[in-house]
Amino acid sequence: MTMAQFSRDDILIYQGREEGHEEGEIIGVIRTCQKLGISLENAGRYVMEEFRKNWEETEELMRRYWK
């Protein structure tokens, strides 16, 4: 049997999804966009549209999770 090593962020994202927390999904979207080279602006627009967030909410989420 092999053991996978997960980062703290991976665990938080998984927990968020398991508990049905929208923020966990948003974190996953933001990190995926970043890894795919999607611009901060386009990622923010996607979060706004997909999760029906206003600009202020989206800006805070992007500031918090875009690393």
Predicted model as a PDB file, atoms N, CA, C, CB and O in Angstrom, pLDDT in the B-factor column:
MODEL        1                                                                  
ATOM      1  N   MET A   1       0.850  -1.170   0.000  1.00 51.00           N  
ATOM      2  CA  MET A   1       0.000   0.000   0.000  1.00 51.00           C  
ATOM      3  C   MET A   1       0.896   1.234   0.000  1.00 51.00           C  
ATOM      4  CB  MET A   1      -0.967  -0.002   1.223  1.00 51.00           C  
ATOM      5  O   MET A   1       1.892   1.285   0.721  1.00 51.00           O  
ATOM      6  N   THR A   2       0.540   2.223  -0.808  1.00 57.00           N  
ATOM      7  CA  THR A   2       1.309   3.464  -0.845  1.00 57.00           C  
ATOM      8  C   THR A   2       0.548   4.561  -0.122  1.00 57.00           C  
ATOM      9  CB  THR A   2       1.611   3.883  -2.299  1.00 57.00           C  
ATOM     10  O   THR A   2      -0.682   4.563  -0.067  1.00 57.00           O  
ATOM     11  N   MET A   3       1.299   5.475   0.419  1.00 55.00           N  
ATOM     12  CA  MET A   3       0.701   6.612   1.110  1.00 55.00           C  
ATOM     13  C   MET A   3       0.973   7.861   0.295  1.00 55.00           C  
ATOM     14  CB  MET A   3       1.259   6.758   2.559  1.00 55.00           C  
ATOM     15  O   MET A   3       2.107   8.111  -0.114  1.00 55.00           O  
ATOM     16  N   ALA A   4      -0.052   8.631   0.062  1.00 63.00           N  
ATOM     17  CA  ALA A   4       0.115   9.893  -0.656  1.00 63.00           C  
ATOM     18  C   ALA A   4       0.348  10.999   0.364  1.00 63.00           C  
ATOM     19  CB  ALA A   4      -1.130  10.209  -1.551  1.00 63.00           C  
ATOM     20  O   ALA A   4      -0.208  10.982   1.463  1.00 63.00           O  
ATOM     21  N   GLN A   5       1.162  11.938  -0.013  1.00 70.00           N  
ATOM     22  CA  GLN A   5       1.407  13.069   0.869  1.00 70.00           C  
ATOM     23  C   GLN A   5       0.679  14.275   0.290  1.00 70.00           C  
ATOM     24  CB  GLN A   5       2.941  13.351   1.030  1.00 70.00           C  
ATOM     25  O   GLN A   5       0.896  14.659  -0.859  1.00 70.00           O  
ATOM     26  N   PHE A   6      -0.175  14.856   1.095  1.00 68.00           N  
ATOM     27  CA  PHE A   6      -0.969  15.992   0.656  1.00 68.00           C  
ATOM     28  C   PHE A   6      -0.513  17.252   1.367  1.00 68.00           C  
ATOM     29  CB  PHE A   6      -2.459  15.744   0.906  1.00 68.00           C  
ATOM     30  O   PHE A   6      -0.118  17.215   2.533  1.00 68.00           O  
ATOM     31  N   SER A   7      -0.571  18.366   0.654  1.00 73.00           N  
ATOM     32  CA  SER A   7      -0.229  19.637   1.284  1.00 73.00           C  
ATOM     33  C   SER A   7      -1.408  20.107   2.137  1.00 73.00           C  
ATOM     34  CB  SER A   7       0.145  20.708   0.214  1.00 73.00           C  
ATOM     35  O   SER A   7      -2.524  19.602   2.019  1.00 73.00           O  
ATOM     36  N   ARG A   8      -1.136  21.065   2.979  1.00 70.00           N  
ATOM     37  CA  ARG A   8      -2.181  21.643   3.820  1.00 70.00           C  
ATOM     38  C   ARG A   8      -3.309  22.197   2.956  1.00 70.00           C  
ATOM     39  CB  ARG A   8      -1.601  22.751   4.723  1.00 70.00           C  
ATOM     40  O   ARG A   8      -4.485  22.013   3.270  1.00 70.00           O  
ATOM     41  N   ASP A   9      -2.948  22.877   1.865  1.00 69.00           N  
ATOM     42  CA  ASP A   9      -3.958  23.441   0.961  1.00 69.00           C  
ATOM     43  C   ASP A   9      -4.808  22.347   0.329  1.00 69.00           C  
ATOM     44  CB  ASP A   9      -3.288  24.276  -0.134  1.00 69.00           C  
ATOM     45  O   ASP A   9      -6.024  22.499   0.210  1.00 69.00           O  
ATOM     46  N   ASP A  10      -4.177  21.241  -0.079  1.00 70.00           N  
ATOM     47  CA  ASP A  10      -4.923  20.132  -0.664  1.00 70.00           C  
ATOM     48  C   ASP A  10      -5.958  19.604   0.325  1.00 70.00           C  
ATOM     49  CB  ASP A  10      -3.967  19.004  -1.091  1.00 70.00           C  
ATOM     50  O   ASP A  10      -7.100  19.323  -0.040  1.00 70.00           O  
ATOM     51  N   ILE A  11      -5.544  19.476   1.564  1.00 67.00           N  
ATOM     52  CA  ILE A  11      -6.445  18.958   2.593  1.00 67.00           C  
ATOM     53  C   ILE A  11      -7.597  19.919   2.827  1.00 67.00           C  
ATOM     54  CB  ILE A  11      -5.687  18.712   3.903  1.00 67.00           C  
ATOM     55  O   ILE A  11      -8.747  19.494   2.946  1.00 67.00           O  
ATOM     56  N   LEU A  12      -7.296  21.224   2.895  1.00 63.00           N  
ATOM     57  CA  LEU A  12      -8.357  22.216   3.116  1.00 63.00           C  
ATOM     58  C   LEU A  12      -9.346  22.234   1.952  1.00 63.00           C  
ATOM     59  CB  LEU A  12      -7.750  23.618   3.310  1.00 63.00           C  
ATOM     60  O   LEU A  12     -10.556  22.342   2.153  1.00 63.00           O  
ATOM     61  N   ILE A  13      -8.820  22.127   0.741  1.00 63.00           N  
ATOM     62  CA  ILE A  13      -9.698  22.107  -0.429  1.00 63.00           C  
ATOM     63  C   ILE A  13     -10.587  20.871  -0.393  1.00 63.00           C  
ATOM     64  CB  ILE A  13      -8.873  22.140  -1.734  1.00 63.00           C  
ATOM     65  O   ILE A  13     -11.790  20.960  -0.636  1.00 63.00           O  
ATOM     66  N   TYR A  14      -9.996  19.717  -0.091  1.00 63.00           N  
ATOM     67  CA  TYR A  14     -10.762  18.476  -0.012  1.00 63.00           C  
ATOM     68  C   TYR A  14     -11.827  18.571   1.066  1.00 63.00           C  
ATOM     69  CB  TYR A  14      -9.837  17.287   0.261  1.00 63.00           C  
ATOM     70  O   TYR A  14     -12.973  18.178   0.845  1.00 63.00           O  
ATOM     71  N   GLN A  15     -11.462  19.085   2.226  1.00 60.00           N  
ATOM     72  CA  GLN A  15     -12.432  19.226   3.307  1.00 60.00           C  
ATOM     73  C   GLN A  15     -13.562  20.148   2.902  1.00 60.00           C  
ATOM     74  CB  GLN A  15     -11.758  19.749   4.568  1.00 60.00           C  
ATOM     75  O   GLN A  15     -14.724  19.885   3.210  1.00 60.00           O  
ATOM     76  N   GLY A  16     -13.233  21.213   2.223  1.00 55.00           N  
ATOM     77  CA  GLY A  16     -14.257  22.141   1.764  1.00 55.00           C  
ATOM     78  C   GLY A  16     -15.231  21.484   0.817  1.00 55.00           C  
ATOM     79  O   GLY A  16     -16.437  21.714   0.908  1.00 55.00           O  
ATOM     80  N   ARG A  17     -14.731  20.675  -0.085  1.00 55.00           N  
ATOM     81  CA  ARG A  17     -15.599  19.976  -1.024  1.00 55.00           C  
ATOM     82  C   ARG A  17     -16.448  18.934  -0.313  1.00 55.00           C  
ATOM     83  CB  ARG A  17     -14.774  19.318  -2.123  1.00 55.00           C  
ATOM     84  O   ARG A  17     -17.639  18.797  -0.591  1.00 55.00           O  
ATOM     85  N   GLU A  18     -15.832  18.205   0.601  1.00 51.00           N  
ATOM     86  CA  GLU A  18     -16.563  17.170   1.325  1.00 51.00           C  
ATOM     87  C   GLU A  18     -17.694  17.759   2.154  1.00 51.00           C  
ATOM     88  CB  GLU A  18     -15.618  16.388   2.221  1.00 51.00           C  
ATOM     89  O   GLU A  18     -18.765  17.163   2.261  1.00 51.00           O  
ATOM     90  N   GLU A  19     -17.462  18.913   2.733  1.00 51.00           N  
ATOM     91  CA  GLU A  19     -18.463  19.538   3.576  1.00 51.00           C  
ATOM     92  C   GLU A  19     -19.431  20.397   2.768  1.00 51.00           C  
ATOM     93  CB  GLU A  19     -17.793  20.374   4.640  1.00 51.00           C  
ATOM     94  O   GLU A  19     -20.355  20.989   3.324  1.00 51.00           O  
ATOM     95  N   GLY A  20     -19.217  20.463   1.468  1.00 55.00           N  
ATOM     96  CA  GLY A  20     -20.104  21.240   0.618  1.00 55.00           C  
ATOM     97  C   GLY A  20     -19.841  22.732   0.674  1.00 55.00           C  
ATOM     98  O   GLY A  20     -20.706  23.526   0.304  1.00 55.00           O  
ATOM     99  N   HIS A  21     -18.663  23.124   1.131  1.00 74.00           N  
ATOM    100  CA  HIS A  21     -18.353  24.541   1.217  1.00 74.00           C  
ATOM    101  C   HIS A  21     -17.943  25.072  -0.142  1.00 74.00           C  
ATOM    102  CB  HIS A  21     -17.250  24.793   2.244  1.00 74.00           C  
ATOM    103  O   HIS A  21     -17.051  24.540  -0.802  1.00 74.00           O  
ATOM    104  N   GLU A  22     -18.609  26.118  -0.530  1.00 85.00           N  
ATOM    105  CA  GLU A  22     -18.319  26.747  -1.809  1.00 85.00           C  
ATOM    106  C   GLU A  22     -16.901  27.302  -1.864  1.00 85.00           C  
ATOM    107  CB  GLU A  22     -19.315  27.852  -2.078  1.00 85.00           C  
ATOM    108  O   GLU A  22     -16.262  27.269  -2.916  1.00 85.00           O  
ATOM    109  N   GLU A  23     -16.408  27.808  -0.746  1.00 84.00           N  
ATOM    110  CA  GLU A  23     -15.083  28.414  -0.750  1.00 84.00           C  
ATOM    111  C   GLU A  23     -14.002  27.401  -1.115  1.00 84.00           C  
ATOM    112  CB  GLU A  23     -14.784  29.026   0.609  1.00 84.00           C  
ATOM    113  O   GLU A  23     -13.022  27.761  -1.768  1.00 84.00           O  
ATOM    114  N   GLY A  24     -14.160  26.147  -0.710  1.00 86.00           N  
ATOM    115  CA  GLY A  24     -13.202  25.117  -1.090  1.00 86.00           C  
ATOM    116  C   GLY A  24     -13.152  24.934  -2.597  1.00 86.00           C  
ATOM    117  O   GLY A  24     -12.081  24.741  -3.172  1.00 86.00           O  
ATOM    118  N   GLU A  25     -14.302  24.994  -3.228  1.00 89.00           N  
ATOM    119  CA  GLU A  25     -14.345  24.886  -4.686  1.00 89.00           C  
ATOM    120  C   GLU A  25     -13.703  26.099  -5.333  1.00 89.00           C  
ATOM    121  CB  GLU A  25     -15.789  24.730  -5.175  1.00 89.00           C  
ATOM    122  O   GLU A  25     -12.990  25.976  -6.329  1.00 89.00           O  
ATOM    123  N   ILE A  26     -13.956  27.273  -4.765  1.00 92.00           N  
ATOM    124  CA  ILE A  26     -13.381  28.503  -5.311  1.00 92.00           C  
ATOM    125  C   ILE A  26     -11.855  28.462  -5.209  1.00 92.00           C  
ATOM    126  CB  ILE A  26     -13.940  29.743  -4.569  1.00 92.00           C  
ATOM    127  O   ILE A  26     -11.159  28.862  -6.142  1.00 92.00           O  
ATOM    128  N   ILE A  27     -11.344  27.987  -4.097  1.00 92.00           N  
ATOM    129  CA  ILE A  27      -9.893  27.861  -3.938  1.00 92.00           C  
ATOM    130  C   ILE A  27      -9.338  26.961  -5.043  1.00 92.00           C  
ATOM    131  CB  ILE A  27      -9.534  27.291  -2.531  1.00 92.00           C  
ATOM    132  O   ILE A  27      -8.321  27.282  -5.657  1.00 92.00           O  
ATOM    133  N   GLY A  28     -10.001  25.847  -5.289  1.00 91.00           N  
ATOM    134  CA  GLY A  28      -9.566  24.931  -6.338  1.00 91.00           C  
ATOM    135  C   GLY A  28      -9.567  25.583  -7.706  1.00 91.00           C  
ATOM    136  O   GLY A  28      -8.636  25.385  -8.488  1.00 91.00           O  
ATOM    137  N   VAL A  29     -10.593  26.353  -8.004  1.00 92.00           N  
ATOM    138  CA  VAL A  29     -10.680  27.050  -9.288  1.00 92.00           C  
ATOM    139  C   VAL A  29      -9.546  28.059  -9.417  1.00 92.00           C  
ATOM    140  CB  VAL A  29     -12.044  27.756  -9.436  1.00 92.00           C  
ATOM    141  O   VAL A  29      -8.877  28.121 -10.449  1.00 92.00           O  
ATOM    142  N   ILE A  30      -9.331  28.844  -8.374  1.00 94.00           N  
ATOM    143  CA  ILE A  30      -8.294  29.870  -8.424  1.00 94.00           C  
ATOM    144  C   ILE A  30      -6.923  29.234  -8.624  1.00 94.00           C  
ATOM    145  CB  ILE A  30      -8.308  30.715  -7.142  1.00 94.00           C  
ATOM    146  O   ILE A  30      -6.146  29.693  -9.461  1.00 94.00           O  
ATOM    147  N   ARG A  31      -6.624  28.197  -7.874  1.00 93.00           N  
ATOM    148  CA  ARG A  31      -5.311  27.545  -7.984  1.00 93.00           C  
ATOM    149  C   ARG A  31      -5.139  26.874  -9.350  1.00 93.00           C  
ATOM    150  CB  ARG A  31      -5.133  26.504  -6.859  1.00 93.00           C  
ATOM    151  O   ARG A  31      -4.046  26.881  -9.916  1.00 93.00           O  
ATOM    152  N   THR A  32      -6.218  26.299  -9.873  1.00 93.00           N  
ATOM    153  CA  THR A  32      -6.148  25.664 -11.192  1.00 93.00           C  
ATOM    154  C   THR A  32      -5.912  26.705 -12.275  1.00 93.00           C  
ATOM    155  CB  THR A  32      -7.436  24.878 -11.486  1.00 93.00           C  
ATOM    156  O   THR A  32      -5.078  26.503 -13.158  1.00 93.00           O  
ATOM    157  N   CYS A  33      -6.631  27.806 -12.217  1.00 93.00           N  
ATOM    158  CA  CYS A  33      -6.432  28.881 -13.191  1.00 93.00           C  
ATOM    159  C   CYS A  33      -4.987  29.357 -13.162  1.00 93.00           C  
ATOM    160  CB  CYS A  33      -7.388  30.059 -12.910  1.00 93.00           C  
ATOM    161  O   CYS A  33      -4.368  29.576 -14.203  1.00 93.00           O  
ATOM    162  N   GLN A  34      -4.469  29.509 -11.969  1.00 94.00           N  
ATOM    163  CA  GLN A  34      -3.095  29.964 -11.818  1.00 94.00           C  
ATOM    164  C   GLN A  34      -2.125  28.976 -12.451  1.00 94.00           C  
ATOM    165  CB  GLN A  34      -2.758  30.164 -10.342  1.00 94.00           C  
ATOM    166  O   GLN A  34      -1.213  29.383 -13.171  1.00 94.00           O  
ATOM    167  N   LYS A  35      -2.307  27.690 -12.196  1.00 93.00           N  
ATOM    168  CA  LYS A  35      -1.417  26.667 -12.751  1.00 93.00           C  
ATOM    169  C   LYS A  35      -1.509  26.590 -14.270  1.00 93.00           C  
ATOM    170  CB  LYS A  35      -1.743  25.309 -12.151  1.00 93.00           C  
ATOM    171  O   LYS A  35      -0.537  26.244 -14.941  1.00 93.00           O  
ATOM    172  N   LEU A  36      -2.678  26.915 -14.805  1.00 94.00           N  
ATOM    173  CA  LEU A  36      -2.864  26.865 -16.256  1.00 94.00           C  
ATOM    174  C   LEU A  36      -2.416  28.144 -16.955  1.00 94.00           C  
ATOM    175  CB  LEU A  36      -4.315  26.598 -16.578  1.00 94.00           C  
ATOM    176  O   LEU A  36      -2.471  28.241 -18.180  1.00 94.00           O  
ATOM    177  N   GLY A  37      -1.972  29.127 -16.169  1.00 96.00           N  
ATOM    178  CA  GLY A  37      -1.480  30.368 -16.752  1.00 96.00           C  
ATOM    179  C   GLY A  37      -2.574  31.347 -17.150  1.00 96.00           C  
ATOM    180  O   GLY A  37      -2.338  32.257 -17.945  1.00 96.00           O  
ATOM    181  N   ILE A  38      -3.757  31.164 -16.606  1.00 95.00           N  
ATOM    182  CA  ILE A  38      -4.857  32.085 -16.879  1.00 95.00           C  
ATOM    183  C   ILE A  38      -4.616  33.351 -16.069  1.00 95.00           C  
ATOM    184  CB  ILE A  38      -6.249  31.442 -16.530  1.00 95.00           C  
ATOM    185  O   ILE A  38      -4.207  33.277 -14.910  1.00 95.00           O  
ATOM    186  N   SER A  39      -4.861  34.497 -16.659  1.00 96.00           N  
ATOM    187  CA  SER A  39      -4.574  35.757 -15.972  1.00 96.00           C  
ATOM    188  C   SER A  39      -5.459  35.925 -14.741  1.00 96.00           C  
ATOM    189  CB  SER A  39      -4.769  36.942 -16.925  1.00 96.00           C  
ATOM    190  O   SER A  39      -6.544  35.352 -14.649  1.00 96.00           O  
ATOM    191  N   LEU A  40      -4.976  36.714 -13.815  1.00 96.00           N  
ATOM    192  CA  LEU A  40      -5.707  37.024 -12.592  1.00 96.00           C  
ATOM    193  C   LEU A  40      -7.071  37.630 -12.925  1.00 96.00           C  
ATOM    194  CB  LEU A  40      -4.892  37.987 -11.705  1.00 96.00           C  
ATOM    195  O   LEU A  40      -8.076  37.295 -12.299  1.00 96.00           O  
ATOM    196  N   GLU A  41      -7.096  38.514 -13.905  1.00 96.00           N  
ATOM    197  CA  GLU A  41      -8.346  39.171 -14.290  1.00 96.00           C  
ATOM    198  C   GLU A  41      -9.362  38.178 -14.851  1.00 96.00           C  
ATOM    199  CB  GLU A  41      -8.069  40.263 -15.318  1.00 96.00           C  
ATOM    200  O   GLU A  41     -10.536  38.211 -14.484  1.00 96.00           O  
ATOM    201  N   ASN A  42      -8.911  37.301 -15.733  1.00 96.00           N  
ATOM    202  CA  ASN A  42      -9.826  36.317 -16.317  1.00 96.00           C  
ATOM    203  C   ASN A  42     -10.290  35.302 -15.281  1.00 96.00           C  
ATOM    204  CB  ASN A  42      -9.156  35.597 -17.483  1.00 96.00           C  
ATOM    205  O   ASN A  42     -11.448  34.883 -15.296  1.00 96.00           O  
ATOM    206  N   ALA A  43      -9.399  34.907 -14.388  1.00 96.00           N  
ATOM    207  CA  ALA A  43      -9.782  33.990 -13.323  1.00 96.00           C  
ATOM    208  C   ALA A  43     -10.829  34.644 -12.422  1.00 96.00           C  
ATOM    209  CB  ALA A  43      -8.546  33.563 -12.499  1.00 96.00           C  
ATOM    210  O   ALA A  43     -11.799  34.001 -12.020  1.00 96.00           O  
ATOM    211  N   GLY A  44     -10.629  35.914 -12.112  1.00 96.00           N  
ATOM    212  CA  GLY A  44     -11.599  36.645 -11.296  1.00 96.00           C  
ATOM    213  C   GLY A  44     -12.955  36.739 -11.969  1.00 96.00           C  
ATOM    214  O   GLY A  44     -13.987  36.571 -11.321  1.00 96.00           O  
ATOM    215  N   ARG A  45     -12.957  37.006 -13.260  1.00 96.00           N  
ATOM    216  CA  ARG A  45     -14.234  37.055 -13.998  1.00 96.00           C  
ATOM    217  C   ARG A  45     -14.951  35.712 -13.935  1.00 96.00           C  
ATOM    218  CB  ARG A  45     -13.996  37.454 -15.473  1.00 96.00           C  
ATOM    219  O   ARG A  45     -16.169  35.653 -13.765  1.00 96.00           O  
ATOM    220  N   TYR A  46     -14.183  34.635 -14.073  1.00 95.00           N  
ATOM    221  CA  TYR A  46     -14.781  33.303 -14.015  1.00 95.00           C  
ATOM    222  C   TYR A  46     -15.393  33.035 -12.643  1.00 95.00           C  
ATOM    223  CB  TYR A  46     -13.733  32.234 -14.343  1.00 95.00           C  
ATOM    224  O   TYR A  46     -16.508  32.521 -12.548  1.00 95.00           O  
ATOM    225  N   VAL A  47     -14.667  33.381 -11.582  1.00 95.00           N  
ATOM    226  CA  VAL A  47     -15.187  33.192 -10.223  1.00 95.00           C  
ATOM    227  C   VAL A  47     -16.471  33.994 -10.038  1.00 95.00           C  
ATOM    228  CB  VAL A  47     -14.133  33.612  -9.166  1.00 95.00           C  
ATOM    229  O   VAL A  47     -17.438  33.496  -9.462  1.00 95.00           O  
ATOM    230  N   MET A  48     -16.483  35.227 -10.524  1.00 96.00           N  
ATOM    231  CA  MET A  48     -17.681  36.063 -10.402  1.00 96.00           C  
ATOM    232  C   MET A  48     -18.875  35.413 -11.089  1.00 96.00           C  
ATOM    233  CB  MET A  48     -17.429  37.454 -10.998  1.00 96.00           C  
ATOM    234  O   MET A  48     -19.967  35.347 -10.524  1.00 96.00           O  
ATOM    235  N   GLU A  49     -18.660  34.937 -12.305  1.00 94.00           N  
ATOM    236  CA  GLU A  49     -19.756  34.353 -13.081  1.00 94.00           C  
ATOM    237  C   GLU A  49     -20.201  32.995 -12.523  1.00 94.00           C  
ATOM    238  CB  GLU A  49     -19.334  34.198 -14.538  1.00 94.00           C  
ATOM    239  O   GLU A  49     -21.393  32.744 -12.341  1.00 94.00           O  
ATOM    240  N   GLU A  50     -19.232  32.141 -12.260  1.00 91.00           N  
ATOM    241  CA  GLU A  50     -19.543  30.772 -11.855  1.00 91.00           C  
ATOM    242  C   GLU A  50     -20.159  30.687 -10.460  1.00 91.00           C  
ATOM    243  CB  GLU A  50     -18.294  29.933 -11.904  1.00 91.00           C  
ATOM    244  O   GLU A  50     -21.046  29.871 -10.212  1.00 91.00           O  
ATOM    245  N   PHE A  51     -19.680  31.537  -9.554  1.00 91.00           N  
ATOM    246  CA  PHE A  51     -20.122  31.453  -8.166  1.00 91.00           C  
ATOM    247  C   PHE A  51     -21.020  32.619  -7.756  1.00 91.00           C  
ATOM    248  CB  PHE A  51     -18.923  31.396  -7.254  1.00 91.00           C  
ATOM    249  O   PHE A  51     -21.395  32.760  -6.592  1.00 91.00           O  
ATOM    250  N   ARG A  52     -21.354  33.449  -8.742  1.00 93.00           N  
ATOM    251  CA  ARG A  52     -22.267  34.587  -8.525  1.00 93.00           C  
ATOM    252  C   ARG A  52     -21.808  35.476  -7.371  1.00 93.00           C  
ATOM    253  CB  ARG A  52     -23.687  34.081  -8.248  1.00 93.00           C  
ATOM    254  O   ARG A  52     -22.567  35.784  -6.452  1.00 93.00           O  
ATOM    255  N   LYS A  53     -20.554  35.870  -7.452  1.00 94.00           N  
ATOM    256  CA  LYS A  53     -19.965  36.759  -6.459  1.00 94.00           C  
ATOM    257  C   LYS A  53     -19.894  38.172  -7.031  1.00 94.00           C  
ATOM    258  CB  LYS A  53     -18.555  36.263  -6.033  1.00 94.00           C  
ATOM    259  O   LYS A  53     -19.759  38.354  -8.241  1.00 94.00           O  
ATOM    260  N   ASN A  54     -19.985  39.169  -6.153  1.00 95.00           N  
ATOM    261  CA  ASN A  54     -19.797  40.538  -6.627  1.00 95.00           C  
ATOM    262  C   ASN A  54     -18.305  40.842  -6.688  1.00 95.00           C  
ATOM    263  CB  ASN A  54     -20.533  41.556  -5.706  1.00 95.00           C  
ATOM    264  O   ASN A  54     -17.475  40.033  -6.273  1.00 95.00           O  
ATOM    265  N   TRP A  55     -17.979  42.024  -7.214  1.00 95.00           N  
ATOM    266  CA  TRP A  55     -16.574  42.358  -7.426  1.00 95.00           C  
ATOM    267  C   TRP A  55     -15.795  42.380  -6.110  1.00 95.00           C  
ATOM    268  CB  TRP A  55     -16.457  43.709  -8.124  1.00 95.00           C  
ATOM    269  O   TRP A  55     -14.670  41.883  -6.058  1.00 95.00           O  
ATOM    270  N   GLU A  56     -16.371  42.945  -5.053  1.00 96.00           N  
ATOM    271  CA  GLU A  56     -15.670  43.049  -3.777  1.00 96.00           C  
ATOM    272  C   GLU A  56     -15.361  41.666  -3.196  1.00 96.00           C  
ATOM    273  CB  GLU A  56     -16.503  43.862  -2.782  1.00 96.00           C  
ATOM    274  O   GLU A  56     -14.254  41.424  -2.714  1.00 96.00           O  
ATOM    275  N   GLU A  57     -16.338  40.768  -3.245  1.00 95.00           N  
ATOM    276  CA  GLU A  57     -16.122  39.408  -2.746  1.00 95.00           C  
ATOM    277  C   GLU A  57     -15.035  38.697  -3.554  1.00 95.00           C  
ATOM    278  CB  GLU A  57     -17.435  38.603  -2.797  1.00 95.00           C  
ATOM    279  O   GLU A  57     -14.149  38.044  -3.001  1.00 95.00           O  
ATOM    280  N   THR A  58     -15.127  38.841  -4.860  1.00 96.00           N  
ATOM    281  CA  THR A  58     -14.170  38.188  -5.753  1.00 96.00           C  
ATOM    282  C   THR A  58     -12.773  38.732  -5.537  1.00 96.00           C  
ATOM    283  CB  THR A  58     -14.582  38.370  -7.211  1.00 96.00           C  
ATOM    284  O   THR A  58     -11.805  37.972  -5.494  1.00 96.00           O  
ATOM    285  N   GLU A  59     -12.665  40.034  -5.404  1.00 96.00           N  
ATOM    286  CA  GLU A  59     -11.361  40.654  -5.189  1.00 96.00           C  
ATOM    287  C   GLU A  59     -10.710  40.131  -3.900  1.00 96.00           C  
ATOM    288  CB  GLU A  59     -11.503  42.188  -5.132  1.00 96.00           C  
ATOM    289  O   GLU A  59      -9.509  39.861  -3.881  1.00 96.00           O  
ATOM    290  N   GLU A  60     -11.484  39.990  -2.845  1.00 95.00           N  
ATOM    291  CA  GLU A  60     -10.967  39.463  -1.583  1.00 95.00           C  
ATOM    292  C   GLU A  60     -10.524  38.003  -1.734  1.00 95.00           C  
ATOM    293  CB  GLU A  60     -12.032  39.583  -0.480  1.00 95.00           C  
ATOM    294  O   GLU A  60      -9.458  37.623  -1.250  1.00 95.00           O  
ATOM    295  N   LEU A  61     -11.336  37.192  -2.401  1.00 94.00           N  
ATOM    296  CA  LEU A  61     -10.980  35.788  -2.621  1.00 94.00           C  
ATOM    297  C   LEU A  61      -9.703  35.667  -3.442  1.00 94.00           C  
ATOM    298  CB  LEU A  61     -12.124  35.048  -3.321  1.00 94.00           C  
ATOM    299  O   LEU A  61      -8.834  34.853  -3.129  1.00 94.00           O  
ATOM    300  N   MET A  62      -9.593  36.470  -4.484  1.00 96.00           N  
ATOM    301  CA  MET A  62      -8.409  36.411  -5.335  1.00 96.00           C  
ATOM    302  C   MET A  62      -7.174  36.851  -4.558  1.00 96.00           C  
ATOM    303  CB  MET A  62      -8.595  37.286  -6.585  1.00 96.00           C  
ATOM    304  O   MET A  62      -6.108  36.251  -4.696  1.00 96.00           O  
ATOM    305  N   ARG A  63      -7.307  37.883  -3.751  1.00 95.00           N  
ATOM    306  CA  ARG A  63      -6.182  38.370  -2.954  1.00 95.00           C  
ATOM    307  C   ARG A  63      -5.730  37.292  -1.950  1.00 95.00           C  
ATOM    308  CB  ARG A  63      -6.572  39.676  -2.210  1.00 95.00           C  
ATOM    309  O   ARG A  63      -4.537  37.117  -1.704  1.00 95.00           O  
ATOM    310  N   ARG A  64      -6.692  36.591  -1.391  1.00 94.00           N  
ATOM    311  CA  ARG A  64      -6.389  35.598  -0.365  1.00 94.00           C  
ATOM    312  C   ARG A  64      -5.751  34.328  -0.949  1.00 94.00           C  
ATOM    313  CB  ARG A  64      -7.660  35.236   0.388  1.00 94.00           C  
ATOM    314  O   ARG A  64      -4.834  33.769  -0.347  1.00 94.00           O  
ATOM    315  N   TYR A  65      -6.227  33.872  -2.111  1.00 93.00           N  
ATOM    316  CA  TYR A  65      -5.827  32.551  -2.595  1.00 93.00           C  
ATOM    317  C   TYR A  65      -4.923  32.541  -3.824  1.00 93.00           C  
ATOM    318  CB  TYR A  65      -7.031  31.774  -2.897  1.00 93.00           C  
ATOM    319  O   TYR A  65      -4.380  31.491  -4.166  1.00 93.00           O  
ATOM    320  N   TRP A  66      -4.749  33.658  -4.488  1.00 94.00           N  
ATOM    321  CA  TRP A  66      -3.851  33.707  -5.653  1.00 94.00           C  
ATOM    322  C   TRP A  66      -2.435  33.879  -5.128  1.00 94.00           C  
ATOM    323  CB  TRP A  66      -4.238  34.878  -6.650  1.00 94.00           C  
ATOM    324  O   TRP A  66      -2.098  34.936  -4.594  1.00 94.00           O  
ATOM    325  N   LYS A  67      -1.611  32.863  -5.271  1.00 87.00           N  
ATOM    326  CA  LYS A  67      -0.258  32.912  -4.694  1.00 87.00           C  
ATOM    327  C   LYS A  67       0.803  32.877  -5.756  1.00 87.00           C  
ATOM    328  CB  LYS A  67      -0.045  31.765  -3.733  1.00 87.00           C  
ATOM    329  O   LYS A  67       1.993  32.910  -5.441  1.00 87.00           O  
TER     330      LYS A  67                                                      
ENDMDL                                                                          
END                                                                             
